[in-house]
Amino acid sequence: MSLLQYCYELGVQYVTVYAFSIDNFKRRPEEVESLMDLMQEKIDKLIEEESIVDRYGIRICFIGNLKLLKDSVREAAERAMRATAKNSKSVLSVCIAYTSTDEITHAVQESCREKLDAIEQADSHNQEEGNNLLINLVDIEKKMYMVAAPDPDIIIRTSGETRLSNFLLWQSACSHLYSPSALWPDLGFWHLVWAVLNFQRDHWFFEKIKKQI
């Protein structure tokens, strides 16, 4: 929670955390159950009065294939999203039951389903309407789980790892990757400051790359 507080005090409006991968469901059942219980406890604490969410006006979004979650955890996530829906100062996106490949697959499937519905309703003799039935980049991006947040400027990958572990693969083409050797529990204020300073140093380059895409 302290790291979240540092982010919002530094003026970071959007924060996304990778809390639980779909691949984690492959662990032993008792381990998954324990993680689900811990997750539910943490979610409930997020929306307690005087919590960091309340103090900083944070809207919480749970991102991922939520139907895979245990019922009580999914209901807790839905309660947290309803309770913070009117908060507008900052956004905390929690990726839970998430992988980037699942997100992309979901977006493509939903785009195809939407276009097929439109085809059934379209006049086959209307050429202009037919052109609008093609799936384009915008159609897919609108169906992404992460549609509520802009592409990340910085991705922090702890433990000195440089692989993204199936996290925000679609959104990270122009992101600055910072890989401190510290483990997640040891990540602190100065790690965050260093990440921001490195991003500011290379910001011109990333902006140049974005314009070329």
N, C-alpha and C positions, 0 to 999 in steps of 0.2 A: 504493500500500500504506500510505503514511503516513496518508492520510485514513481508511482502515479502522481503523488503530490508534487514531486519535483517537476514532472512534465508540465503539469497545469500551472505551476508557479513560473515556469519559464515561458509560458504563453503557447504551449503546444495544444492545439485545439482538438486534434484527432489522435487517439492512441489505440492501437490494435494489439492484442495479446493472443498468443497461440496456447490455449489452455488444454485442449484434449484432441488428439488426432483420431480419425476413424481407425487407423492402424492400431491404436491402443486397445481396441476391443479384442485384439488377438491375444492379449495377456490372459493369465489365469483368471477364471470367473470370480474368485474371491478377491483378487487384486482389483479387478474392474469395479466390483461392488463397493469396495473400500474407497476407491477414487470417486465414484458417483456420490457416495455419502459426504465425502469431504467437499466436493463441488457444490452440493446443495447447501451445506453449511456456509461456505464462502459467499454464495449468491445471496442468501438471506441476510448476511451481515452487510452486504453492499448497500442495501436499501434501508438499513436501520436509521432512525433519526440521528442527526449529528454525524453521520458517516461522511467519508470523503466525497461521496456522490452528492449528498445533500449540501455540503459546504461549497462545492465548486459548480453546482448546477449541471451535473453531468448526465447526459442521456445514455443509457446502456442499450446496446444492440448485441444480441447473441447470434452469431453467424455460423451457419453450417447446416448439416442434415439433422435437424433437431428431432425428427421422428425416430431416430436411432437411440435417443436417450431414454433412460429410465423415466417412467411417468412422473414421478415426484420431482425429478431434476428438471424436466421440461416444463412442468407447471411452475416451478420456482423461477425459471428463466423468463417465462411469460409474465409472471407477476412483476418481476424487476423491470421488464420493458414497459409494462403498463404504468408502473409507479413513476417512471422517469421520462415518460413520453413527452411531457411538456417542458422538460429542461432543454435549454438551448445554448448554453455557454460553451460546452465541450461535449465530445462524443467518445465513449469507450466501447470499442467493438471487441467482443470476446469470441474467438474462434473455438467452437466446441463441437465435437463430432464433425470435424472439418478436415479435408485435404483439398489442395488446389485442383487436383485431377477430378475429384468428385464435383467441385464447384463448376469447372469448365463443362463437364459432362452434363450436369444439371442445366446449365445455361443453354447449351446447344439443344438438348431435348425439349426444353420449354419453348425455345425459339421455333423449332420445327413444329411443335404441337400448335403454337399460335398461328403459324403460317398455314398449316393444313386446315385449321378452322376457317381461316380467311378464304382459302381456295374454295372450300365447299360453298361459301356464301357469294363468291365473286361471279361476275358474268364472264364466261369464258371468251366472249367476243370482244371484251373491252381490253384492248392492248395496253392502255395506260395503267389500268388496274393490275394487269398481269405483271408489269414491271415492278410494281410495288410489293409483289409477293416474294421477291428474292430476299434471302436472309443476308443481312449485312452486319458489319462490326457493331454498330449501335444496337441492333436487335439483341445480339448476344450479351453485350455489356449491361443492358437493362435487366437481364435475367440473372446476373451474377449475385451471389450472396452478399458481396462487398459493395453493392451499388450505393449503400448509404454513406460511404466514405470515399474521399479522393484517393488516388494512387499514393502510396507512401513515399515520402522524401527520404526517410532513413529506415533501414532495417537493421536491428541489433540482433546478432546471432552470438550467443554466449559460448563459453568453453573453447574459444579459439577456432570454432568450426566455420567453414565458409560455404557449406552446402545449406540450402534453404529448407530441406526436409519437407518438401511438398507444401510449402507455405507461400501463398500470394504469388505464384509463378506468373500468372497473367498480368498482375498489377506491378511487378517489380522491375520491369525492363529498364527504367531510368532511375532506380532507387540507389542511394548510397548505402553500401553494405559495410557495417562496422562489426568486427569480430573480436571483442576483448577476450582475454584468456580467462577472466573471472567466470565462475559458475553463476547461474541465475540468482541464487540466494545472496551472493556476495556483490551483485551489481549495485553500484551506489551513485551518488550525486555526481562525482567527478567523471565517472564513465559516461554519464549522460552529457555532461558539458563537453567532454572531448569529442563525442559523436556529433554534437551540434557544430562545434568549431571545425571539424573535418568536413562536414557537409557544406558549411559556409565557404570554406576554401575552394571546394570543387563545384560550387553551385553553378557557376557560369558554364562549366562543361556539360553538366546535366541538362541545363536549359537549351544548349546548343543541340544536344542529341534529341531532345523532345521535338524540336522544330523540324528535325530531319525525318521523324517517323510519320 
